[in-house]
Amino acid sequence: MFIATLLTNPETPILDRAAVESLRNAWGGGDAVWLNPGVAAEFAVQTMPMNLWEVWEGLQDLRIDLCLQPATNRRKRLLIADMDSTMIQQECIDELADEAGVGAYVAGITARAMNGELDFEAALRERVSLLRDLPAATVTSVIRDRITLMPGGPALLATMRENGAYTALVSGGFTAFTARIAATLGFDEHRANTLLIDDGKLTGHVADPILGKQAKLDALLDITARLGITPEDAIAVGDGANDLAMLHRAGAGVALHAKPSVAAQCDLRINHGDLTALLYLQGYALEDFAA
C-alpha cells in the first residue's frame, strides 16, 4: 500500500477539497485525511498509479506538490539535512564571496556545482581560494546580516525531536556556519568543511578531507549504525547534486526546491511547500507539531 500526499505552501493555502477528492476517486484511494486544511492532505492507494508523473506535472502548474511513498515505516527516527538552500535560504559561500567582491563569479560556480556540472571538490577549492585575506570576522557578520532560516525548519526540528528522532546537519559548506545553524535549530550534531584561518584572515584553503557527496552518504551510514537503526529509518533532505547519494540511500529522500537535474532523480520532490512538508510526508498533522 502507498500513501499519496498533496501539499502546498502554508503561506498560500490553496489546496482545495475538490482537487484532493478528484484525484482520490481517479486512483481508487481510501478516505482523504486532512493534515492541515488548505495545505496538506493524504489518502492511501493500493498500487502505484501508472500516471503518477503526468498527474504530478499537472499539479505543479497549480502550485501543488504530490508525493507517493510506501505506507510502512513513514515516521522516521533520523533527520539528516543539507544546510545551504535547504535549512537556510542562502548559499554561505556565495554570501562570503559577495563580501569579498567576487559574489557573481562565485555564485555562478556554485550553481553549476550544485547542478552536477562541476566536480564538487575542485569547485569548492576554487571558490574558497577567492576568499583569501577576507577577515574571519566576516563570517559572524554574514550570519547576523545575511542568513535566514528556511520556513518550516524550527517546526520540523522541534517536532521530530519531540517524537524521539535524532537530527544531523551535514553540509558541504563550513563548520563556522553549521555550528550556529545547528545550535539555533536544535540539531543533535553537525558536520561540514573547515575554513582555515591565519592571523585573523581566511587563508583561501579548506581543511582536508573535503566533505562532499560521498561524505554525506557516509554520514548517513555512520549515524544510523551508531544509533542501531537502518538508513530506511531516515528522512534526508537536500537540493544539490552532492546530496543525491544521501537522498537515494535514505528511506525517504526529499529534494526540496532542488536544482531541476537533481529533482529529476528523486521520487519525493517538494517545489512549493516549505520544510514542514517533511512532517506531512511522515503523516504528522498540524496539531501534532511541537510548539
C-alpha positions, 0 to 999 in steps of 0.5 A: 500500500502507498500513501499519496500526499498533496501539499502546498505552501502554508503561506498560500493555502490553496489546496482545495477539497475538490482537487484532493477528492478528484484525484482520490476517486481517479486512483481508487484511494481510501478516505482523504485525511486532512493534515492541515486544511488548505495545505496538506492532505493524504489518502492511501492507494493500493498500487502505484498509479501508472500516471503518477508523473503526468498527474504530478506535472499537472499539479505543479502548474497549480502550485501543488506538490504530490508525493507517493511513498510506501505506507510502512515505516513513514515516521522516521527516527533520523533527520539528516539535512543539507544546510545551504538552500535547504535549512537556510535560504542562502548559499554561505559561500556565495554570501562570503564571496559577495563580501569579498567582491567576487559574489557573481563569479562565485555564485555562478560556480556554485550553481553549476556545482550544485547542478552536477556540472562541476566536480564538487571538490575542485569547485569548492577549492576554487571558490574558497581560494577567492576568499583569501585575506577576507577577515574571519570576522566576516563570517559572524557578520554574514550570519547576523546580516545575511542568513535566514532560516528556511520556513518550516525548519524550527517546526520540523526540528522541534517536532521530530525531536519531540517524537524521539528522532535524532537530527544531523546537519551535514553540509558541504559548506563550513563548520563556522556556519553549521555550528550556529545553524545547528545550535539555533535549530536544535540539531543533535550534531553537525558536520561540514568543511573547515575554513582555515584561518591565519592571523585573523584572515581566511587563508583561501584553503579548506581543511582536508578531507573535503566533505562532499557527496560521498561524505554525506552518504557516509554520514548517513551510514555512520549515524544510523549504525551508531544509533542501531537503526537502518538508513530506511529509518531516515528522512534526508533532505537536500537540493544539490547534486552532492546530496543525491547519494544521501537522498537515494540511500535514505528511506525517504529522500526529499529534494526540496526546491532542488536544482531541476537535474537533481529533482529529476532523480528523486521520487519525493520532490517538494517545489512549493511547500516549505520544510514542514512538508517533511512532517506531512510526508511522515503523516504528522498533522498540524496539531501534532507539531511541537510548539 
